[in-house]
Amino acid sequence: MNMQLPFQIDLNGKVAVVTGGGGVLCGMFARAIAACGAKVAILDLKKEAADKVASQIAAEGGTAMGVAANVLELDSLKAAHKTVTEAYGPCDILVNGAGGNHPKGTTSNEYFKAEDMQNSELISFFDLDPKGVEFVFNLNFLGTLLPTQVFAKDMVERPGCTILNVSSMNAFRPLTKIPAYSGAKASVSNFTQWLAVHFAKAGIRVNAIAPGFFVTEQNRTLLKNPDGSFTPRSEKILAATPMGRFGEAEELVGTVLWLLSNEGAGFVTGVVVPVDGGFSAYSGV
């Protein structure tokens, strides 16, 4: 394999499904899982993005396929499930990685000021669009619930099956400006714990990873200027991150593989693990 792993786990014979797998972070997860021997189905709203990751995995000697799927549409997920099971067999590992934010669920300023209500160019708390907020909650929460309903049926009473949800450090420490995203990811963390209890007797482990700040396609313009320098918001983030830098996608792989490993984490379920350079632990003093 061309991909360098922090350690190896044995996933030979396993079938993994990764939603949002065409993105930077979940694409990395898919590659790591494939490098451990699993057959990986990469689900993404944009099939070309999923196919690109699948091609990369194939070039690295792994087995993967891109599948178009909308995590908010049950029929789309059922069609994806049929495609995956016909090609690879029943799902053993589900990574719920699809998620994101929306500008209409975001305020313009960090702190509310009365005069903001008089400025039509700003989005204050009172201007938050219910549809925008609804979209964020649906994408993150329902986008975790629906794929689990479809693919976890394969896992019931089959030893060694596991679900990994992707939460965020926003679930621990809500960020200014993004109330919808922070609340939605908090719901993913809570749902992870609920699922872990609910599926415990069926032999399915359920955990979550909570990434801190990583530069992705979704947040690149928020964190970096066109010339590559950091934005003022980035400077604030880095000042509040004890390790003083953004994470690299590869630095999530060790936690992902540990949580997926039945040998290393067989008695671990219901946890949400932050990987954030110390951001969630820092009080600011």
C-alpha positions as YAML, in Angstrom:
chain: A
units: angstrom
residues:
- id: 1
  name: MET
  ca: [0.00, 0.00, 0.00]
- id: 2
  name: ASN
  ca: [1.16, 3.55, -0.74]
- id: 3
  name: MET
  ca: [-0.67, 4.99, 2.24]
- id: 4
  name: GLN
  ca: [1.33, 5.26, 5.44]
- id: 5
  name: LEU
  ca: [-0.68, 4.13, 8.47]
- id: 6
  name: PRO
  ca: [0.20, 4.84, 12.12]
- id: 7
  name: PHE
  ca: [-0.56, 1.17, 12.80]
- id: 8
  name: GLN
  ca: [-2.27, -1.71, 11.01]
- id: 9
  name: ILE
  ca: [-5.51, -3.45, 11.93]
- id: 10
  name: ASP
  ca: [-6.91, -6.49, 10.18]
- id: 11
  name: LEU
  ca: [-10.06, -5.63, 8.21]
- id: 12
  name: ASN
  ca: [-9.68, -8.36, 5.60]
- id: 13
  name: GLY
  ca: [-13.08, -9.75, 4.64]
- id: 14
  name: LYS
  ca: [-14.88, -6.69, 5.98]
- id: 15
  name: VAL
  ca: [-17.17, -4.42, 3.99]
- id: 16
  name: ALA
  ca: [-17.08, -0.74, 4.93]
- id: 17
  name: VAL
  ca: [-19.43, 2.07, 3.89]
- id: 18
  name: VAL
  ca: [-18.26, 5.67, 4.23]
- id: 19
  name: THR
  ca: [-20.79, 8.46, 3.68]
- id: 20
  name: GLY
  ca: [-19.41, 11.81, 2.61]
- id: 21
  name: GLY
  ca: [-16.45, 9.78, 1.39]
- id: 22
  name: GLY
  ca: [-15.61, 12.16, -1.42]
- id: 23
  name: GLY
  ca: [-14.45, 14.83, 1.03]
- id: 24
  name: VAL
  ca: [-10.98, 15.48, 2.40]
- id: 25
  name: LEU
  ca: [-11.38, 13.89, 5.83]
- id: 26
  name: CYS
  ca: [-13.72, 11.02, 4.98]
- id: 27
  name: GLY
  ca: [-11.75, 10.30, 1.84]
- id: 28
  name: MET
  ca: [-8.74, 9.84, 4.10]
- id: 29
  name: PHE
  ca: [-10.77, 7.52, 6.35]
- id: 30
  name: ALA
  ca: [-11.82, 5.46, 3.34]
- id: 31
  name: ARG
  ca: [-8.23, 5.12, 2.18]
- id: 32
  name: ALA
  ca: [-7.06, 4.03, 5.62]
- id: 33
  name: ILE
  ca: [-9.82, 1.45, 5.97]
- id: 34
  name: ALA
  ca: [-9.04, 0.07, 2.51]
- id: 35
  name: ALA
  ca: [-5.34, -0.09, 3.36]
- id: 36
  name: CYS
  ca: [-6.28, -2.42, 6.21]
- id: 37
  name: GLY
  ca: [-7.91, -4.85, 3.79]
- id: 38
  name: ALA
  ca: [-11.60, -3.92, 3.77]
- id: 39
  name: LYS
  ca: [-13.68, -3.46, 0.64]
- id: 40
  name: VAL
  ca: [-14.89, 0.14, 0.80]
- id: 41
  name: ALA
  ca: [-18.02, 1.68, -0.67]
- id: 42
  name: ILE
  ca: [-17.62, 5.45, -0.86]
- id: 43
  name: LEU
  ca: [-20.99, 7.18, -0.76]
- id: 44
  name: ASP
  ca: [-21.25, 10.80, -1.77]
- id: 45
  name: LEU
  ca: [-23.82, 13.17, -3.24]
- id: 46
  name: LYS
  ca: [-21.25, 13.89, -5.95]
- id: 47
  name: LYS
  ca: [-20.41, 10.58, -7.58]
- id: 48
  name: GLU
  ca: [-17.37, 12.05, -9.34]
- id: 49
  name: ALA
  ca: [-15.88, 12.89, -5.94]
- id: 50
  name: ALA
  ca: [-16.56, 9.35, -4.69]
- id: 51
  name: ASP
  ca: [-15.09, 7.85, -7.85]
- id: 52
  name: LYS
  ca: [-11.96, 9.94, -7.46]
- id: 53
  name: VAL
  ca: [-11.30, 8.52, -3.99]
- id: 54
  name: ALA
  ca: [-12.12, 5.02, -5.20]
- id: 55
  name: SER
  ca: [-9.59, 5.39, -8.02]
- id: 56
  name: GLN
  ca: [-6.97, 6.57, -5.54]
- id: 57
  name: ILE
  ca: [-7.64, 3.52, -3.37]
- id: 58
  name: ALA
  ca: [-7.37, 1.23, -6.40]
- id: 59
  name: ALA
  ca: [-4.05, 2.83, -7.31]
- id: 60
  name: GLU
  ca: [-2.87, 2.06, -3.76]
- id: 61
  name: GLY
  ca: [-3.80, -1.60, -4.18]
- id: 62
  name: GLY
  ca: [-7.12, -1.53, -2.34]
- id: 63
  name: THR
  ca: [-10.69, -2.36, -3.29]
- id: 64
  name: ALA
  ca: [-13.26, 0.43, -3.47]
- id: 65
  name: MET
  ca: [-16.22, 1.73, -5.43]
- id: 66
  name: GLY
  ca: [-17.91, 5.11, -5.66]
- id: 67
  name: VAL
  ca: [-21.66, 5.19, -5.14]
- id: 68
  name: ALA
  ca: [-23.97, 8.17, -5.60]
- id: 69
  name: ALA
  ca: [-26.19, 8.63, -2.55]
- id: 70
  name: ASN
  ca: [-28.16, 11.36, -0.83]
- id: 71
  name: VAL
  ca: [-28.05, 10.76, 2.93]
- id: 72
  name: LEU
  ca: [-31.32, 12.67, 3.32]
- id: 73
  name: GLU
  ca: [-33.29, 10.44, 0.97]
- id: 74
  name: LEU
  ca: [-34.20, 6.97, 2.15]
- id: 75
  name: ASP
  ca: [-34.84, 5.64, -1.36]
- id: 76
  name: SER
  ca: [-31.41, 6.84, -2.48]
- id: 77
  name: LEU
  ca: [-29.78, 5.10, 0.47]
- id: 78
  name: LYS
  ca: [-31.71, 1.89, -0.17]
- id: 79
  name: ALA
  ca: [-30.54, 1.93, -3.79]
- id: 80
  name: ALA
  ca: [-26.96, 2.47, -2.60]
- id: 81
  name: HIS
  ca: [-27.34, -0.40, -0.15]
- id: 82
  name: LYS
  ca: [-28.48, -2.70, -2.96]
- id: 83
  name: THR
  ca: [-25.48, -1.67, -5.07]
- id: 84
  name: VAL
  ca: [-23.05, -2.28, -2.21]
- id: 85
  name: THR
  ca: [-24.44, -5.63, -1.10]
- id: 86
  name: GLU
  ca: [-24.59, -6.98, -4.65]
- id: 87
  name: ALA
  ca: [-20.96, -6.02, -5.22]
- id: 88
  name: TYR
  ca: [-19.36, -6.66, -1.82]
- id: 89
  name: GLY
  ca: [-21.87, -8.29, 0.53]
- id: 90
  name: PRO
  ca: [-23.39, -7.05, 3.81]
- id: 91
  name: CYS
  ca: [-21.97, -4.03, 5.61]
- id: 92
  name: ASP
  ca: [-19.67, -4.61, 8.61]
- id: 93
  name: ILE
  ca: [-18.46, -1.04, 9.15]
- id: 94
  name: LEU
  ca: [-20.42, 2.18, 8.70]
- id: 95
  name: VAL
  ca: [-18.73, 5.57, 8.88]
- id: 96
  name: ASN
  ca: [-21.30, 8.37, 8.98]
- id: 97
  name: GLY
  ca: [-19.20, 11.21, 7.65]
- id: 98
  name: ALA
  ca: [-21.66, 13.28, 5.63]
- id: 99
  name: GLY
  ca: [-22.35, 16.68, 7.18]
- id: 100
  name: GLY
  ca: [-21.76, 20.38, 6.88]
- id: 101
  name: ASN
  ca: [-22.95, 23.91, 7.56]
- id: 102
  name: HIS
  ca: [-25.09, 26.46, 5.68]
- id: 103
  name: PRO
  ca: [-24.67, 30.27, 5.46]
- id: 104
  name: LYS
  ca: [-28.31, 30.80, 6.42]
- id: 105
  name: GLY
  ca: [-27.65, 29.12, 9.77]
- id: 106
  name: THR
  ca: [-24.71, 31.45, 10.48]
- id: 107
  name: THR
  ca: [-24.60, 34.93, 12.04]
- id: 108
  name: SER
  ca: [-22.41, 37.71, 10.62]
- id: 109
  name: ASN
  ca: [-20.93, 38.78, 13.95]
- id: 110
  name: GLU
  ca: [-19.66, 36.90, 16.97]
- id: 111
  name: TYR
  ca: [-21.48, 39.11, 19.48]
- id: 112
  name: PHE
  ca: [-24.94, 40.62, 19.15]
- id: 113
  name: LYS
  ca: [-25.32, 44.38, 19.16]
- id: 114
  name: ALA
  ca: [-28.66, 46.17, 18.96]
- id: 115
  name: GLU
  ca: [-27.60, 48.16, 15.91]
- id: 116
  name: ASP
  ca: [-27.11, 44.92, 13.98]
- id: 117
  name: MET
  ca: [-30.88, 44.70, 13.58]
- id: 118
  name: GLN
  ca: [-30.83, 47.93, 11.58]
- id: 119
  name: ASN
  ca: [-28.17, 46.73, 9.12]
- id: 120
  name: SER
  ca: [-29.76, 44.79, 6.28]
- id: 121
  name: GLU
  ca: [-26.35, 43.53, 5.15]
- id: 122
  name: LEU
  ca: [-25.80, 41.60, 8.38]
- id: 123
  name: ILE
  ca: [-27.38, 38.37, 9.59]
- id: 124
  name: SER
  ca: [-28.10, 38.73, 13.29]
- id: 125
  name: PHE
  ca: [-29.51, 36.05, 15.56]
- id: 126
  name: PHE
  ca: [-32.98, 37.35, 14.75]
- id: 127
  name: ASP
  ca: [-32.35, 36.93, 11.02]
- id: 128
  name: LEU
  ca: [-31.37, 33.27, 11.10]
- id: 129
  name: ASP
  ca: [-33.39, 31.46, 8.46]
- id: 130
  name: PRO
  ca: [-35.37, 28.51, 9.88]
- id: 131
  name: LYS
  ca: [-34.91, 26.67, 6.58]
- id: 132
  name: GLY
  ca: [-31.16, 27.15, 6.73]
- id: 133
  name: VAL
  ca: [-31.05, 25.89, 10.30]
- id: 134
  name: GLU
  ca: [-33.30, 22.99, 9.36]
- id: 135
  name: PHE
  ca: [-30.98, 22.06, 6.49]
- id: 136
  name: VAL
  ca: [-27.96, 21.94, 8.84]
- id: 137
  name: PHE
  ca: [-29.76, 19.79, 11.40]
- id: 138
  name: ASN
  ca: [-31.12, 17.48, 8.73]
- id: 139
  name: LEU
  ca: [-27.76, 17.04, 7.01]
- id: 140
  name: ASN
  ca: [-25.88, 16.28, 10.21]
- id: 141
  name: PHE
  ca: [-28.47, 14.45, 12.32]
- id: 142
  name: LEU
  ca: [-30.79, 12.83, 9.80]
- id: 143
  name: GLY
  ca: [-27.73, 12.30, 7.60]
- id: 144
  name: THR
  ca: [-26.45, 10.07, 10.39]
- id: 145
  name: LEU
  ca: [-29.73, 8.45, 11.37]
- id: 146
  name: LEU
  ca: [-30.96, 7.41, 7.90]
- id: 147
  name: PRO
  ca: [-27.76, 5.65, 6.70]
- id: 148
  name: THR
  ca: [-27.67, 3.85, 10.05]
- id: 149
  name: GLN
  ca: [-31.25, 2.66, 9.58]
- id: 150
  name: VAL
  ca: [-30.37, 1.29, 6.15]
- id: 151
  name: PHE
  ca: [-26.92, -0.25, 6.72]
- id: 152
  name: ALA
  ca: [-27.07, -1.31, 10.38]
- id: 153
  name: LYS
  ca: [-29.67, -3.93, 9.50]
- id: 154
  name: ASP
  ca: [-26.78, -5.88, 7.98]
- id: 155
  name: MET
  ca: [-24.93, -5.78, 11.30]
- id: 156
  name: VAL
  ca: [-27.52, -7.18, 13.70]
- id: 157
  name: GLU
  ca: [-26.09, -10.15, 15.60]
- id: 158
  name: ARG
  ca: [-23.10, -10.39, 13.27]
- id: 159
  name: PRO
  ca: [-19.91, -10.30, 15.37]
- id: 160
  name: GLY
  ca: [-17.40, -7.50, 14.91]
- id: 161
  name: CYS
  ca: [-19.66, -4.86, 13.36]
- id: 162
  name: THR
  ca: [-19.22, -1.22, 14.26]
- id: 163
  name: ILE
  ca: [-20.51, 2.27, 13.49]
- id: 164
  name: LEU
  ca: [-18.36, 5.39, 13.61]
- id: 165
  name: ASN
  ca: [-20.07, 8.78, 13.52]
- id: 166
  name: VAL
  ca: [-18.29, 12.04, 12.76]
- id: 167
  name: SER
  ca: [-19.10, 14.70, 15.31]
- id: 168
  name: SER
  ca: [-17.03, 17.84, 15.89]
- id: 169
  name: MET
  ca: [-15.29, 19.71, 18.66]
- id: 170
  name: ASN
  ca: [-18.16, 22.20, 18.19]
- id: 171
  name: ALA
  ca: [-20.23, 19.65, 20.09]
- id: 172
  name: PHE
  ca: [-17.99, 20.24, 23.13]
- id: 173
  name: ARG
  ca: [-17.37, 23.97, 22.72]
- id: 174
  name: PRO
  ca: [-19.90, 25.79, 20.49]
- id: 175
  name: LEU
  ca: [-18.21, 28.28, 18.20]
- id: 176
  name: THR
  ca: [-19.37, 31.82, 17.65]
- id: 177
  name: LYS
  ca: [-21.33, 32.53, 14.44]
- id: 178
  name: ILE
  ca: [-22.39, 28.90, 13.78]
- id: 179
  name: PRO
  ca: [-25.21, 28.01, 16.18]
- id: 180
  name: ALA
  ca: [-26.91, 25.58, 13.80]
- id: 181
  name: TYR
  ca: [-23.76, 23.57, 13.07]
- id: 182
  name: SER
  ca: [-22.66, 23.48, 16.72]
- id: 183
  name: GLY
  ca: [-26.10, 22.34, 17.86]
- id: 184
  name: ALA
  ca: [-26.37, 19.78, 15.07]
- id: 185
  name: LYS
  ca: [-23.02, 18.20, 15.90]
- id: 186
  name: ALA
  ca: [-23.99, 18.11, 19.59]
- id: 187
  name: SER
  ca: [-27.01, 16.08, 18.49]
- id: 188
  name: VAL
  ca: [-24.69, 13.68, 16.65]
- id: 189
  name: SER
  ca: [-22.65, 13.15, 19.81]
- id: 190
  name: ASN
  ca: [-25.77, 12.54, 21.89]
- id: 191
  name: PHE
  ca: [-27.19, 10.22, 19.24]
- id: 192
  name: THR
  ca: [-23.92, 8.27, 19.22]
- id: 193
  name: GLN
  ca: [-24.32, 7.54, 22.93]
- id: 194
  name: TRP
  ca: [-27.98, 6.62, 22.46]
- id: 195
  name: LEU
  ca: [-27.18, 4.25, 19.61]
- id: 196
  name: ALA
  ca: [-24.36, 2.64, 21.58]
- id: 197
  name: VAL
  ca: [-26.79, 1.71, 24.34]
- id: 198
  name: HIS
  ca: [-29.60, 0.75, 21.97]
- id: 199
  name: PHE
  ca: [-27.44, -1.61, 19.90]
- id: 200
  name: ALA
  ca: [-25.32, -3.00, 22.76]
- id: 201
  name: LYS
  ca: [-27.31, -6.25, 23.04]
- id: 202
  name: ALA
  ca: [-27.20, -6.69, 19.24]
- id: 203
  name: GLY
  ca: [-23.39, -6.69, 19.29]
- id: 204
  name: ILE
  ca: [-22.88, -3.41, 17.43]
- id: 205
  name: ARG
  ca: [-20.37, -0.92, 18.82]
- id: 206
  name: VAL
  ca: [-21.08, 2.77, 18.14]
- id: 207
  name: ASN
  ca: [-18.58, 5.57, 18.70]
- id: 208
  name: ALA
  ca: [-17.73, 8.98, 17.29]
- id: 209
  name: ILE
  ca: [-14.69, 11.03, 16.44]
- id: 210
  name: ALA
  ca: [-14.80, 14.78, 17.04]
- id: 211
  name: PRO
  ca: [-12.25, 16.54, 14.82]
- id: 212
  name: GLY
  ca: [-10.99, 19.97, 15.76]
- id: 213
  name: PHE
  ca: [-9.79, 22.33, 13.06]
- id: 214
  name: PHE
  ca: [-8.65, 20.81, 9.80]
- id: 215
  name: VAL
  ca: [-8.52, 22.70, 6.52]
- id: 216
  name: THR
  ca: [-11.07, 21.18, 4.13]
- id: 217
  name: GLU
  ca: [-12.83, 22.32, 0.98]
- id: 218
  name: GLN
  ca: [-15.83, 23.42, 3.04]
- id: 219
  name: ASN
  ca: [-13.91, 25.76, 5.36]
- id: 220
  name: ARG
  ca: [-10.89, 26.74, 3.27]
- id: 221
  name: THR
  ca: [-12.16, 30.25, 2.44]
- id: 222
  name: LEU
  ca: [-13.09, 30.79, 6.09]
- id: 223
  name: LEU
  ca: [-9.64, 29.87, 7.36]
- id: 224
  name: LYS
  ca: [-7.31, 31.07, 4.60]
- id: 225
  name: ASN
  ca: [-7.02, 34.15, 2.43]
- id: 226
  name: PRO
  ca: [-6.50, 33.76, -1.35]
- id: 227
  name: ASP
  ca: [-2.75, 34.25, -0.84]
- id: 228
  name: GLY
  ca: [-2.64, 31.37, 1.65]
- id: 229
  name: SER
  ca: [-2.26, 33.51, 4.76]
- id: 230
  name: PHE
  ca: [-4.52, 32.97, 7.76]
- id: 231
  name: THR
  ca: [-7.75, 34.92, 8.20]
- id: 232
  name: PRO
  ca: [-8.47, 36.75, 11.48]
- id: 233
  name: ARG
  ca: [-10.74, 33.86, 12.50]
- id: 234
  name: SER
  ca: [-7.89, 31.42, 11.92]
- id: 235
  name: GLU
  ca: [-5.63, 33.52, 14.11]
- id: 236
  name: LYS
  ca: [-8.18, 33.31, 16.92]
- id: 237
  name: ILE
  ca: [-8.52, 29.55, 16.48]
- id: 238
  name: LEU
  ca: [-4.78, 29.00, 16.55]
- id: 239
  name: ALA
  ca: [-4.39, 31.22, 19.61]
- id: 240
  name: ALA
  ca: [-6.93, 29.00, 21.40]
- id: 241
  name: THR
  ca: [-5.29, 25.75, 20.26]
- id: 242
  name: PRO
  ca: [-2.50, 24.74, 22.65]
- id: 243
  name: MET
  ca: [-0.63, 22.94, 19.86]
- id: 244
  name: GLY
  ca: [-0.75, 26.15, 17.82]
- id: 245
  name: ARG
  ca: [-1.63, 24.71, 14.40]
- id: 246
  name: PHE
  ca: [-4.34, 23.12, 12.32]
- id: 247
  name: GLY
  ca: [-4.54, 19.35, 12.17]
- id: 248
  name: GLU
  ca: [-3.57, 17.24, 9.19]
- id: 249
  name: ALA
  ca: [-6.13, 14.76, 7.87]
- id: 250
  name: GLU
  ca: [-3.66, 11.91, 8.42]
- id: 251
  name: GLU
  ca: [-3.67, 12.70, 12.15]
- id: 252
  name: LEU
  ca: [-7.25, 11.46, 12.46]
- id: 253
  name: VAL
  ca: [-6.44, 8.04, 11.05]
- id: 254
  name: GLY
  ca: [-5.03, 6.53, 14.25]
- id: 255
  name: THR
  ca: [-8.16, 7.35, 16.24]
- id: 256
  name: VAL
  ca: [-10.42, 6.08, 13.45]
- id: 257
  name: LEU
  ca: [-8.59, 2.76, 13.17]
- id: 258
  name: TRP
  ca: [-8.51, 2.32, 16.94]
- id: 259
  name: LEU
  ca: [-12.27, 2.83, 17.24]
- id: 260
  name: LEU
  ca: [-12.92, 0.45, 14.33]
- id: 261
  name: SER
  ca: [-10.63, -2.24, 15.72]
- id: 262
  name: ASN
  ca: [-12.45, -4.96, 17.61]
- id: 263
  name: GLU
  ca: [-9.15, -6.18, 18.98]
- id: 264
  name: GLY
  ca: [-8.04, -2.80, 20.31]
- id: 265
  name: ALA
  ca: [-11.41, -1.25, 21.14]
- id: 266
  name: GLY
  ca: [-13.71, -4.23, 21.56]
- id: 267
  name: PHE
  ca: [-14.98, -2.94, 24.92]
- id: 268
  name: VAL
  ca: [-15.26, 0.68, 23.76]
- id: 269
  name: THR
  ca: [-18.70, 1.96, 22.83]
- id: 270
  name: GLY
  ca: [-20.56, 5.22, 23.33]
- id: 271
  name: VAL
  ca: [-17.50, 7.48, 23.38]
- id: 272
  name: VAL
  ca: [-16.89, 10.71, 21.46]
- id: 273
  name: VAL
  ca: [-13.15, 11.26, 21.04]
- id: 274
  name: PRO
  ca: [-11.90, 14.80, 20.35]
- id: 275
  name: VAL
  ca: [-8.87, 15.15, 18.09]
- id: 276
  name: ASP
  ca: [-8.32, 18.88, 18.28]
- id: 277
  name: GLY
  ca: [-4.83, 19.82, 19.41]
- id: 278
  name: GLY
  ca: [-6.15, 20.61, 22.88]
- id: 279
  name: PHE
  ca: [-8.75, 23.18, 21.77]
- id: 280
  name: SER
  ca: [-11.60, 21.70, 23.83]
- id: 281
  name: ALA
  ca: [-9.38, 21.50, 26.93]
- id: 282
  name: TYR
  ca: [-8.11, 25.11, 26.82]
- id: 283
  name: SER
  ca: [-9.87, 27.64, 29.06]
- id: 284
  name: GLY
  ca: [-8.16, 30.65, 27.51]
- id: 285
  name: VAL
  ca: [-6.03, 31.33, 30.57]
...
